[in-house]
Amino acid sequence: MYFVYIIKCVDKSLYTGITTNVERRFLEHKNKVGGRYTSSHKVEKILYTEKCQTRSKALKREAQIKSWSREKKLKLINKVVSI
């Protein structure tokens, strides 16, 4: 099982990635162990997670989300939060 996740950084930017363990990966980002982007952008919190059955599906979904505008990503996040 893989997860696509979106993290909010302190500077309000959004970071999208994949992992098999969201909490572990968030702590890695927080401790500047994982991800070039998050080593220079302090992470704040996890905003969104989505399960994917395979690594391939997770990578495709990550690429899709990364191609979206900030506004579209926020709509995805808000759709999940408001349910």
Order of alpha helices (4+ residues) and beta strands (2+ residues): beta-beta-alpha-alpha-beta-alpha-alpha
